Amino acid sequence: MNLGIGLNLINFFKTNFYYGSFLNKNYNTFLQYIYILYAFSTPFMKQFNRPVTILMLLIWILDGNFKNKLKIAFTNKTFLAFTVFIGYNYISLLWTDEFNQSLSYVNGYFPYFAFVVIWTSIKKEFIPKILGGFIAGMFLSEIITYGIYLDLWTTTYNIKNPSASPTAFMSHSGYAAFVALIVLILLNKIIYEKSYLKYFYMIFLISTFGNLVISGGRTGVIAFVVTIFIYLIYTFKKQFLKIITILSIFTLLFYLSYNNIKFFKQRSDAFISNINQALSHKNYNTSIGLRMALLAIGYEVFQEKPIFGHGIYDNIKERVRVASLPQNKEFSVLSRWAKKANYHNNYMEILTQLGLVGLLIFLYIFYSLATTTIHNQEYKNYKIIFISIIMTTIISGQGFHHRAPIAIFSLLIAIILAQHKAEQEDTKATRNIST
C-alpha cells in the first residue's frame, strides 16, 4: 500500500516537475500573488518580509523560463548599472585591509535583486495590484502606529526603547520615509482615480500625514517636502493655481501639526536649534551636529583618495584618524562616533569607500531609472516620486544599505521597470497586429 503511494508520488513529480507542465501552468500565477504579498509585507520587515522574500525567490526559480528572464535583465540599463556597481564594490576589496567585514558588507546589496525577481516575471494586470498591496500594508502599519501613539498597545521595539517614537517595525527614520512615500502615492491616486475609491484615498492621505508628523522622522519630512515640490511642478507644470492650492493645504497641515502635536514641535525645534548650535557656536554635540561633523570629516577623508576611495571599512579607520588630528579638535564629539559603521549620508559613504568612480556608477542607477520611458502619466508620476524619495532619504542616512529601505526600494524599482516592460510589450503587439 505504502509502496504504491510512493510510486504514485514519483510519477507525479516526474510528470509535473520534470517535464515542466506544472511549472509553466501553475507557478507563474501563484508567483503574481506572492508579489502582492511581498509588497504588503514591506512595512513589516523581519517579522514578515524576509520569509516572503525567500518564498518569492523559490517560486521564481521553480517557475523556470530563465532564458527569457536573463534576456530581459541583461538588456536593461538599470540592471546593468546595479550589476556594475556591485561588481565594483567587489573589486574594491582588493584595496581594503578589512576583507571579511567588507565582503559581508558588499554581500548585503544582494537583496536588491528582488526587483529582478519581480520585474522579469510580473504580468501587466498585476502591476496596480502590487502597488495596492503596498498601500494595504501601509494602512495596517498606520493603524498599529496610531495604536502605539494612543497607548492602546505596545511592541517589543518600544518596550526596549521607551522614549522611541511610535513606530512598530522599524526605526522612526526609516518609517517616516515609508510614510512620506505613501502620502505622495495617495496624492497621485486622488488625482487620477475616477471611482469612489478617490474619497477613501483622501481620508487615508490625511490620516497618513498625521502618521508622518507623529513618527518623529525628520528625514521623512524633508524627503516629503522636497518631493512634493518636484512632483507638483512636474505634474501640473504651468497650472500655478493647482500647485499653490495643494502646497497651501500641506502647509496648513504642517502648521496645525506644529501647534498641536507636542512631539512634532519638539523635533522641529530641535532640528533648527541643532543647526544653529553647529553653525554659530561650533557645537556638534547634537543629533544634527554629529551628522554635520561626519560630513566635514568625510570630505577630508575623500580628498585623500578622491578617485577610487579608501575601500569599504577602511574609510571608517581613516575617519577615526582624521577626526583625531589637532586641526579637527572642534569635531572631538566624534570620538564616541568615530568607529560607527557609516557617515549617515550614503553619498559621502560611497565617496569615501569607492571614490568618484563609485559615486558616478551609483548615480547612474538613478539616471537609468529617470530615463526609463513610461507613457502612462500616472506611472510617470510614480517614477518621479520614487526616485526623489529614494535620493532624498539617503542624504541623511545609510538607508541604501539597510534591510527596510532595500525591500521598499526594490519594490519601487520593480514597479517602474515592470510598467516600462508592459508598455513595450503592448507596443510590440500592436505593431505585429498592424503588420
C-alpha positions, 0 to 999 in steps of 0.5 A: 500500500505504502509502496504504491503511494510512493510510486504514485508520488514519483510519477507525479513529480516526474510528470509535473516537475520534470517535464515542466507542465506544472511549472509553466501552468501553475507557478507563474500565477501563484508567483503574481500573488506572492508579489502582492504579498511581498509588497504588503509585507514591506512595512513589516520587515523581519517579522514578515518580509524576509520569509516572503522574500525567500518564498518569492525567490523559490517560486521564481526559480521553480517557475523556470523560463530563465532564458527569457528572464536573463534576456530581459535583465541583461538588456536593461540599463538599470540592471546593468548599472546595479550589476556594475556597481556591485561588481565594483564594490567587489573589486574594491576589496582588493584595496581594503585591509578589512576583507571579511567585514567588507565582503559581508558588507558588499554581500548585503546589496544582494537583496536588491535583486528582488526587483529582478525577481519581480520585474522579469516575471510580473504580468501587466494586470498585476502591476496596480495590484502590487502597488495596492498591496503596498498601500494595504500594508501601509494602512495596517502599519498606520493603524498599529502606529496610531495604536502605539501613539494612543497607548492602546498597545505596545511592541517589543521595539518600544518596550526596549526603547521607551522614549522611541517614537511610535513606530512598530517595525522599524526605526522612526527614520526609516518609517517616516520615509515609508510614510512620506512615500505613501502620502505622495502615492495617495496624492497621485491616486486622488488625482487620477482615480475616477471611482469612489475609491478617490474619497477613501484615498483622501481620508487615508492621505490625511490620516497618513500625514498625521502618521508622518508628523507623529513618527518623529522622522525628520528625514521623512519630512524633508524627503516629503517636502522636497518631493512634493515640490518636484512632483507638483511642478512636474505634474501640473507644470504651468497650472500655478493655481493647482500647485499653490492650492495643494502646497497651501493645504500641506502647509496648513497641515504642517502648521496645525501639526506644529501647534498641536502635536507636542512631539512634532514641535519638539523635533522641529525645534530641535532640528533648527536649534541643532543647526544653529548650535553647529553653525554659530557656536561650533557645537556638534554635540547634537543629533544634527551636529554629529551628522554635520561633523561626519560630513566635514570629516568625510570630505577630508577623508575623500580628498585623500583618495578622491578617485577610487576611495579608501575601500569599504571599512577602511574609510571608517579607520581613516575617519577615526584618524582624521577626526583625531588630528589637532586641526579637527579638535572642534569635531572631538564629539566624534570620538564616541562616533568615530568607529560607527559603521557609516557617515549617515549620508550614503553619498559621502559613504560611497565617496569615501569607500569607492571614490568618484568612480563609485559615486558616478556608477551609483548615480547612474542607477538613478539616471537609468531609472529617470530615463526609463520611458513610461507613457502612462502619466500616472506611472510617470508620476510614480517614477518621479516620486520614487526616485526623489524619495529614494535620493532624498532619504539617503542624504541623511542616512545609510538607508541604501544599505539597510534591510527596510529601505532595500525591500521598499526600494526594490519594490519601487524599482520593480514597479517602474521597470515592470510598467516600462516592460508592459508598455513595450510589450503592448507596443510590440503587439500592436505593431505585429497586429498592424503588420 
